[in-house]
Amino acid sequence: MDYQKTEWFNDQSFWEHFAPIMFDRARWEEVPIIADAITRLARLPLYENPPPKEIRILDQCCGFGRISLEMARRGFSVTGVDITKSYLDTARDDAAYESIPVELIEADVRSFVRDSFFDVVTNLYISFGYCADSAQDRLIVKNAFESLKPGGVFILETFGKEIAVRDFIEREWFTRAGFMVLTEYKPVQAWEQLENRWILVKDGKQIEKIFTQRLYAGSELRNLFREVGFKEIELYGDWNDSPYDQYARTLIITGQK
């Protein structure tokens, strides 16, 4: 299916302009920790490289390939999918430089499926909830389910509604990567969505983007996973397996096919 190219996340220039803000050094430094957590949550061999058997991983919305390349370094067979060509080009250059075997595909995760092919599917760094309606969000989860082998595990990280309400601020200024950044937030439709307004200022130039994210409570995501067909569903509030409670830093949900 061809989706609207006018959707905000299909704007390649947005990802190029805002990349230094979203993917700063801290994001790169946490990659080994997240990779360890994925390996643990999916019950994969942690210290055997290569693993005793081929293990296939699909990284939905892989971006620059931070997790894709790290998992490939550990001996797993990795496929990364993203819509942003410039990000994929960077990931390919990095993979070629290190001679890392990884498959990188320019595609929309609402369309990409390989039936019963992968042992693990990931969707990380709050890449979920931006579609025009909840049915398309559900399709992303369903595609993950269909792409997994029986017994395979889906790991999704997103911005939980409970966290959004607890930590809500209307606006803030900060500097990052040489930019002055203004962010403004507004709940819409009774906290069903959160409107984001980001403004970057540097060298007298200003770049602005407005977009919305659909917010899911932990219970709502659990129900979505269950409806699609997942079992043994677990929720976590951090990559150290802490519970999804009042102290949660993020919302991580796992389900087994």
C-alpha positions in Angstrom: 0.0 0.0 0.0 1.2 3.5 -0.8 0.9 5.8 2.2 0.7 9.6 2.0 4.1 11.2 1.2 2.7 14.3 2.9 2.9 12.7 6.3 5.3 14.6 8.5 7.6 11.7 9.0 8.0 11.3 5.3 9.7 14.7 5.2 13.4 13.7 4.6 14.5 17.3 5.4 13.1 17.0 8.9 15.2 14.0 9.8 18.3 15.6 8.3 17.8 19.0 10.2 16.8 17.5 13.5 19.2 14.5 13.6 21.9 16.3 15.8 19.2 17.0 18.4 17.6 13.6 18.5 20.7 11.5 18.1 23.3 13.1 20.3 26.3 11.5 22.0 24.2 10.1 24.8 22.0 8.2 22.4 25.1 6.5 20.9 26.7 5.7 24.3 23.6 3.8 25.5 23.6 1.5 22.5 25.6 -1.4 24.2 23.3 -1.2 27.2 20.2 -1.5 25.0 21.7 -4.2 22.9 22.4 -6.2 26.1 18.8 -5.7 27.2 17.4 -6.8 23.9 19.6 -9.9 24.0 18.4 -10.7 27.5 14.7 -10.0 26.9 14.6 -12.1 23.8 16.6 -14.8 25.6 19.4 -14.8 23.0 23.0 -16.0 23.6 24.8 -13.0 25.1 28.5 -14.0 25.0 28.7 -16.4 22.0 29.8 -14.7 18.8 28.8 -16.0 16.5 25.7 -17.5 18.2 25.4 -21.3 18.1 22.7 -21.0 15.3 21.6 -18.3 13.0 19.3 -15.8 14.7 17.5 -13.3 12.6 16.6 -9.8 13.9 14.3 -7.2 12.3 14.9 -3.6 13.4 11.9 -1.6 12.5 12.6 2.2 12.0 16.3 1.5 12.3 17.4 5.1 11.5 21.2 5.3 11.5 21.5 1.6 12.3 22.7 2.1 15.9 21.0 -1.1 17.2 21.1 -2.9 13.8 24.9 -2.6 13.5 25.5 -3.4 17.2 23.4 -6.6 17.0 25.2 -7.5 13.8 28.6 -7.0 15.5 27.4 -9.6 18.0 27.0 -12.2 15.3 23.2 -11.9 14.7 21.7 -11.7 11.2 20.1 -8.3 11.1 17.7 -6.5 8.8 17.1 -2.8 9.3 14.1 -1.0 7.8 13.5 2.7 7.6 12.0 5.4 5.3 14.8 7.9 5.6 17.3 7.3 2.8 20.0 9.6 4.2 20.0 7.7 7.5 20.2 4.4 5.7 23.1 5.7 3.5 25.0 6.6 6.7 24.3 3.2 8.2 25.5 1.5 5.0 28.7 3.5 5.0 29.3 2.6 8.7 28.7 -1.0 8.0 31.0 -1.0 5.0 33.7 0.7 7.0 33.6 -2.0 9.7 32.8 -4.8 7.2 29.6 -5.6 9.1 27.2 -7.8 7.3 23.7 -6.2 7.6 20.7 -5.8 5.4 19.3 -2.3 5.2 16.0 -1.7 3.4 14.3 1.6 2.5 10.6 0.7 3.2 7.6 1.7 5.4 7.1 -0.6 8.4 3.4 -0.5 7.7 4.1 -2.4 4.5 7.2 -4.5 5.3 6.5 -8.1 6.2 8.5 -11.4 5.9 6.3 -14.1 7.0 7.6 -16.3 9.9 11.2 -15.3 9.1 12.7 -13.5 12.2 13.5 -14.6 15.7 13.3 -11.1 17.1 11.6 -7.8 16.0 12.5 -4.5 17.6 10.9 -1.0 17.4 12.9 1.4 19.5 13.7 5.0 20.4 10.0 6.1 20.5 9.4 5.4 16.8 5.7 4.3 17.4 2.5 6.3 17.5 2.9 8.8 14.7 0.6 7.4 12.1 -2.7 9.1 11.1 -4.8 6.7 13.0 -4.6 3.8 15.5 -5.4 1.2 12.9 -2.0 2.0 11.2 -0.2 1.7 14.6 -1.9 -1.7 15.0 -0.7 -2.7 11.5 2.9 -2.1 12.6 2.4 -4.4 15.5 0.7 -7.0 13.3 3.5 -6.9 10.8 6.0 -7.6 13.6 3.8 -10.5 14.7 3.5 -11.9 11.1 7.3 -11.5 10.5 8.2 -13.5 13.6 8.7 -17.2 13.7 6.6 -19.1 16.3 8.2 -18.4 19.6 9.8 -15.2 18.4 9.8 -12.0 20.5 8.7 -8.4 19.7 10.3 -5.6 21.7 8.8 -2.2 21.5 9.9 1.0 23.3 7.7 4.1 23.3 6.6 7.1 25.3 4.0 5.9 27.8 0.9 8.0 28.4 1.5 7.7 32.2 5.0 9.2 31.8 3.8 11.9 29.5 1.2 13.1 32.1 3.6 12.7 35.0 6.4 14.7 33.4 4.4 17.2 31.4 5.8 20.7 30.8 4.4 23.2 28.4 7.7 24.4 27.0 11.4 24.4 27.6 14.6 25.9 26.1 17.9 24.1 25.9 21.1 24.0 23.9 22.3 20.8 22.1 24.8 20.1 19.3 25.3 23.9 18.8 21.6 24.7 18.4 19.3 26.6 20.6 16.2 24.5 20.9 12.6 25.4 21.9 10.1 22.7 22.5 6.4 23.2 23.2 3.9 20.5 24.0 0.1 20.4 24.2 -2.2 17.4 25.0 -5.0 16.9 22.5 -8.1 14.8 22.5 -8.1 14.1 26.2 -4.4 13.0 26.2 -4.9 10.6 23.3 -2.2 12.5 21.5 0.6 14.9 22.4 1.3 17.8 20.0 5.0 18.7 19.6 6.4 21.9 18.3 10.2 22.0 17.9 12.1 25.1 16.9 15.9 25.0 16.1 17.9 28.3 16.1 21.4 28.6 14.8 23.4 31.3 13.1 20.3 33.5 12.8 18.3 30.8 11.1 15.2 29.1 12.5 13.7 25.7 11.6 10.3 24.7 12.9 8.3 21.4 12.9 4.9 20.5 14.4 3.8 16.9 14.8 1.7 14.8 17.0 2.3 11.4 18.7 -0.5 9.1 19.8 0.0 8.1 23.4 -0.6 4.6 24.8 -1.0 3.6 28.4 0.8 0.4 29.3 -2.6 -1.4 29.6 -3.6 -0.2 26.2 -0.4 -1.5 24.6 -0.8 -4.8 26.4 -4.4 -5.1 25.0 -3.1 -4.2 21.5 -0.4 -6.9 21.7 -3.0 -9.4 22.9 -5.4 -8.6 20.2 -2.8 -9.1 17.5 -1.9 -12.5 18.9 1.1 -12.1 21.3 1.3 -14.0 24.5 3.6 -13.8 27.5 3.4 -10.0 27.4 5.6 -8.1 29.8 6.0 -4.4 30.5 9.2 -2.7 31.8 10.0 0.9 32.8 13.7 0.9 31.9 16.3 -1.2 30.1 17.4 -2.7 33.4 14.1 -4.8 33.6 12.6 -2.5 36.3 8.8 -2.5 36.5 6.6 -0.1 34.6 5.5 1.9 37.6 5.6 5.5 39.0 9.4 5.6 38.6 9.4 4.4 34.9 11.7 6.3 32.5 10.3 4.7 29.3 7.7 2.1 28.3 9.1 -1.1 27.0 6.7 -4.0 26.1 7.6 -7.5 25.0 5.4 -10.2 23.5 6.0 -13.7 22.2 4.4 -15.2 19.1 
